[in-house]
Every structure is written in C-alpha cells, then in structure tokens.
Amino acid sequence: MSHTAHIPSHRKPRQRASKSALRAGVAGGVLSTIAVAGAAGPAQAEPVTQTIEMPTITSGLATAVAASAQATQQVALDLETQAHEDAAAESAAKKAKKAKAEAVRKAEAEKKAEAAAKARAEAEAKERAERASRTAERTTLSAPSSSSSGNSASPSASSSAPSSSSNATGSAAAIVAFAKAQVGDAYISGGTGPNAWDCSGLVQAAYRTAGIDLPRVSQSQSTAGTQVSLDNLQPGDILYWGGAGSAYHVAIYVGGGEFVGAQNSSTGTVQRSMDYDRPSGAVRVL
C-alpha cells in the first residue's frame, strides 16, 4: 500500500450539535423527572397523611367548642329561668302572706264586733228582764195594799214624796233642767245626743252643762262621787242599777221621787217615779 493511500479513521463521525443538544435535553428531562418524582414521592407521603388527618382534628374540636358554647348558653338560660321562677314564687308568697294577714285582721275585727253586739244585746235583754221582774213584783205587792187602803193611799204617798226639783239650785238646777229638756228623745246604744241618747250618754251631757266631766260609761259613773242612801237623795244625784262599779244603767234624780233617764229603745228618754224601777244605789257628785 502506498504511503499516500487513504486510511479510514476509527473515530466516530461528529454528530451534529442540534442532535446532541436534543439528546442531552431529553436525557436531562428524564433524569430530572425521575429525580423529582423520587424526591416528591417520600416528601409528599407525610403531608398527604397530615392533610387527611388535620380536617378530622379540626372538625372534632369545632364540634366540641360548639357543644360547649351551646351547653353554656343553655345553663345561662336555665339560670335566668330559675331566677324568674324564684322571683315569681317570692312575689306570690309575699302576696299570699299579706292576704292571709288581712283576712286574719278582718276576721278578728268581725269577731270583736260580733262579741260587742252580743254583749250589748245580752245587757239590754238582762235589763229588760230585771225591769219586768221588778215591775211584776211591785204589782203583786201593791195589789193587796191598794185594796185594803182604798183611795186614801194616794194622798198618803203624795204627802210622803221627796221635795220637787224646784228646790234645786246652782249646778244641780242646771243638770236637772237639761235632763228634763231631753224627755221624749230617742234611745240609741252609744248615743250622746243631741236628739238620741243612751243612759250614760245623757248623764254625762247633763253634768257637762254644769262644767263637770264624768266618765262615759255607767260602771264608772256609779263610782264617780260619794255613795248616798236612797232615802237621802238630792236633785242632781246619779241613780244606778246594779252594783257600784258594775252598774248596767244610770239616771238623774230630779226631785219629787222621780228620775229622768234614757231607758231603752222602746220607751226612749222618760221621766218616771222611782217606784217604776227602784234603783240599786245613788252617788252624789256635786
């Protein structure tokens, strides 16, 4: 072979730059993809797990918080309701207590009024019974003497009667005049005039004209002065029926063996002889 002969080269023919770049790009892309996939695979496994679990934890916590809030609100509502109920119960209890106290007060007042009315009725009934008994007794006793003495009894009684009220002077005269001026007025229990009286109301008013203040009731008036005998009476003396200090009726002695008194609702204020209803005693205030 000639030294000038052509010897074929064992080098690979030079590839074109574009093909090389393409190949390099493809290879790099594949490797990059594998690397990214490899790197992303393990890295994404845990976040995916956390992403799945976190909503579950957050949802449970929200539910618990909501339930707690609802329970707190319910407790608040229950407490408010209980407070309203307690206030209503307390108010009702106060009203019931007040109503009960008022009912008890009314019942006691009615009971006292009934007792007072009953006491007055019994006193008046007792007074009428005693007066009727005394009247019947006097009628029985006077019948024989009247038949035996005939018509001469009346002059004798008249001659022995005490002096008339014309002998009264000063305060006694004023008391007697006032008492006589009320004859014919009505009788009312508790009456103090000017046109209706009870027995002690008339006596008190008569003495007031003389500037003397007497107690209001007959029991006290029967001990308001000095006790005197019925045989030694003077005009203006207070006559009483019953015991001294427990008298149930009073009147004013006006002289001449007579008295003026507010007797009862049937007779009113009258002037009568002491023989009509003999008093138990007398007291002198003047």
Salt bridges, closest charged atoms under 4 A:
GLU80 OE2 - HIS84 NE2 3.72
GLU90 OE2 - LYS94 NZ 3.66
GLU102 OE2 - ARG105 NH2 2.61
GLU124 OE1 - ARG128 NH1 3.98
GLU127 OE2 - ARG131 NH2 2.54
GLU127 OE2 - HIS249 ND1 3.53
GLU130 OE1 - ARG134 NH1 3.97
ASP198 OD2 - ARG216 NH2 3.09
ASP237 OD2 - ARG284 NH2 2.94
ASP277 OD2 - ARG131 NE 3.20
ASP277 OD1 - ARG134 NE 2.63
